[in-house]
Amino acid sequence: MTGATEPPYLRIVSAIRDRIARGELRPGDRVPSTRSITREWGVAMATATKALAELRREGLVEARRGAGTVVSASQSPPPPDRPAEPALTLQRIVAVAVAAADAEGPKAVSMRRIAAELGVGPMSLYRHVASKEELVHEMMRAVFLERPLPEPGPPGWRAKLELVCRTQWELYRRHPWMASAVSVTRPKLIPEAMAHTEWTLRALDGLGLDPDEITREALTLPSMVRGLALSRESEAEAEEATGVVAEQWWRSLDGQVQALYATGRFPMLAGLRTEAVDDIDGLFEHALARNLDGLQARLQRGTGPKNRHQQNSTVDD
């Protein structure tokens, strides 16, 4: 079987096998993890796990402690030599660390692991970054720099708040580990992240809200985005740890769930559409719209002449 009729996991196996044959992946090199396979090929975690299992069965890859799944030492390297590695810089260190965290989660980031990826001794990294904590700090800076907020941005407070929230949501989607690294109560002093808060405060300024309301709104919005992103990351971690996707997990509990519903204690839950639970992007859009709808209603109520004037001039922007 070939082409469209070939099982997805075999297409992945064939692609990685070709990379090894061409020398793009050499003995000892890490092969794509299950998480990175799901992103690159758009398949379920179970399919990615099956592909790596087949590669191990063929003897092309092997599990190695501290390194993950790597190309087997038995695979002979091709004749062409690799080009010389570029000089070690903070930017290279951060890029490798971000890629490792994207593929396997924050636990994959260690000074020893990053040094191995770069082909240098761990002590070499300390000439550029003092500690793992500082490395994570630089990783967060690099991620926020990927999507700088435009100046002056779209007209109207609502469009501005939608933009900053959707920008953060996209960053969390591309870099799931960020959700656990960001804190609202003890934020890291990262200028690129602070720019998002400044943007939000400017969007709320001049709407007639008192300082406490502005502060709470500026904290509530990013907290809502981060909270949903944490749910997405928790699901990704559970899939990688168990090899069971959400749909399979729900099916495994179906008998227990139906038994509970049969008691009649949960009539509202029994009518719940479970599809909405799996649609994290849909939950984000719903939460964002309802929050901003509530803010718009608050502005339309106003608190005095000043607010009524601002209602006419800014609420419908």
N, C-alpha and C positions, 0 to 999 in steps of 0.2 A: 504494500500500500504506500502510495506517495501522494504528495500534494495535499489538497483539501481534505482527502479521506484519511490521511495519516493521523493517528492520535496526537493531540497536542504535546504530550510529554515526549514522544519520539522526535518531534520536530525540534524540541529544545535540546534533546540529547544529540541530534545530528549537528545542530549549530555549535554546541560546545565542543563536540568531537572535531569539527572542522577547525575551530580556533586552536585546539591543541596540535592538530596536524600541520597547520600553517606556522606554528611557533609563536602565535600571539599569547598563548598560555604555555609556559615551560614547566618542567618538573619542579615542584615545590611552590609554584604560583597558586594563589587562592583562586578557586573558581567562583562564579556567582553564587551567593547564598540563596536560600529559598525565598527570602523576602525580596532580594533584588531580581530574582527570576520572575516573581509575580508581577513586579512593576514593568520589567522590560518586555515580557511577552503577554502581559495582561491575562494571566491564568490564576486559578485558585491555588492556595497554599498546598493542598493535597497533590495537585498536578506537579508543582515544583518539587515536592518531596519525592514523588515517584521518578522524576527525571534524574535527580541526583542518585537515587538508589540504583537506577539502571546503569549510570556511569560507573558507580562503584562495582556493580556486578561484572561490567566489562573490563574492570581493572584499570580504567583510565584515570580514576581519582581515588583518593584515600583520605580518611579522617586523620588529622594530626593534632594532638593536644596543643592548645594555645594558639593554633593557627586556623582551625576550622577545616573545611574540605579543600584539599589542594590536589594539583596534578600529580599523579603517581610518579615516584622516582624511576619506575621501569620504563617510562616513556622517553625515548631518545630525543634530545633536542635537535632541531634542524640546523643545517650548516650556517645560515646567515647569523652573524652576530648582532646583538642588540646595539643600538646607538648608545653612546655615552650618556649617563644620567646627568640631568641638569644639576646645577649647584643647589645645595640644601638651603632653603629659605623658609621664613615663617609662613609665607603664602603656600608653599608646597606642603608643609606640615599640616596646616589648617585644612587644606583641600582634601588631603588623605584622611584626616580625622573626620571631617564632615561626611565623606563618602562611606567610611566604615560605620558611622552612627546611622546614616540613612539606610544602609543595607541590613545591619544587624542590631540596631538599638544602641543606647548609650553605654551599655556594659562592654561593648566592643572597643571602646576608646580607652586605651592605656598607653603609657609612654613606650613600653616594650613592644606592644603590638604595632603602633604607628612606626616605630623605628624599623621593625622587621619589614613592614610594607615598603618603606623607603630604601631598604638595603643598607642601613647605617646602624651603628651602635646606639643604644638608648641614651648614653651620655651626650651624644652629638646634639640631641634635641634640646638639651638644657642650655645650649648656647643661644637659643632663640626663644624659648619659653620656659619660665621658671618652675612650673608645676602643671599637673593635670587641670587643676582649677583654673589656672590662667589660660590653658589651652581651650577649655570649654568656653571661657569668656571670649576668646578670639574667634572661636567657631560661631558663636552667637552674633558677633559683630559682622562676620562674613555673610551669614544668612540674611540678616536685616539689610545689608548692602545690596543684596540681589534685587530687591524691589523697593527702591527709594520712592517716597511719596512725592508727587509732582507739586510744583509751586506755580501759581497759587492754588491749583486744584479746581475741581468743578464748582460752579456757583451753588449756593444754598447749603444750609447746615446739614440737611438730610443726605444729600449727595456726598458730602465730605465724610460723614460718619459711615455711610455705606462703603465708601472706598477704603477707608482705613481698616474696617472690619474684614472686608473681603481680601484685602492684601494680607492681613495676618492669617486668615483662614488658608489662603493659598500657600503661605510659607509653612504652616503647620502640616499641610498635606504633603508638601515636597520633602519636609524634614520632620517626621513625626516625633523624634526625640526632643524637639524644641519645647513641646508642651510641658514636659516634666522639668525642663531646665529653667523655664520662665517662672517667676514668682510675682504675685501681686502685692503680698504683704511684706516681703523682703526682697524687693527688686534689685537686680545687679545694676551697677552704674554703667550702662552701655549707651553711649551717646546716640547710636543709630536706633535703639529701642526707645530712648527718651524722646526722640523726634516724633514717634507715633503718639505719645502722650501729649506732647506740645501741639501737634496737629489737632487732636481731639479737643483739647481745651480751647484752641482758637475757634473751632467750629461751634462750640457751645457759648463762646463769649458774646455778649451783647443781645442775648435772647430774653433777658429779664429773669433768668434763674438766679437764686441766691447762691453764695459761694459753696454752701454745703451740698446743694443739689448738683452743682457743676462737678464738684469732687466725686460725688457718688456715681454720677453718670459716667464720668471719665474712668472710673474703676469698674463699673458694672459691665460695660461693653467688652473690654478685653477679657474680663473674667468669664463672660459667657462664651466667647470664641475659644478661649483656652480650655474651658471645661468640656466642651464638645470634642475638641481635638484630643484631650486625654482619653475620652471614650474610644475614639478611633484607634489610638495607639494601644490601649489595653486589648482591644479586639485583635490587632495585628500580632501582639505578643502572645496572646492565647492561641492563635492559629499556628504560629511558628512552634510553640512549645508542644502542641498536641497533634498538629497536622490535621485538625478538624476545623472546617470553616463554620461560620455562624449558622448557616442553614442546616448543616448536618447536626450541629449541637442541639438546635431547637427540635429537630426530628427525634433525636435520642431521648428527649424529655417529654415527647408528645403524650405517652401513656400516663405519666404522672400528672401532667397539666390537665388532661381531660378528666382524670379522676377527681382532681380538686374542683374543677368547674362543675362536675356532676353533683357536688354537695349543695350547689345553689348559693353558696356564700359569696361568689364573685360574679354576679350577672353582668356587671359593666366590663370587667376584664375579659369575660368570655366573648364579648362582642368587639374586642379591640382588633384593629387591623395590624397584624404583626409586621406587614411589609414596611410600615412607617418606622418601626424600631431599627431596621437594618439600613434605612436611608439616612445616614448621618448628614450628608449634604442637604437633604430636605429639611432635617431638623434645624440645621444652621440657618437656612433661609427663613424658616418659620420664626425662630427665636429673634433673629435680627429685625424682621418686619414688625413683630409684635412689640419689641422694645421701642423702636422708633415711632410706631403708631401711638404708643403710650406717651412718649415725649411730646409728640405733636398735639395730642389731646391736652396735655398739661399746658403747653404754650397757648393753645386756643382759649383755655379757661382764663389765663392771666391772673394777675393779682392787683392790678390797679391801672391808672391811665397810661403809665409807661408801657406796660405789657400790651394793652389794647392797641397802642400805636405800633409796637413791634409785631403784633399779630398780623396787622395789615401789610407790613412791609417785608416780613421775613418768614412767616410760618409756611407759606405756600411756595417758597423758593425751591 
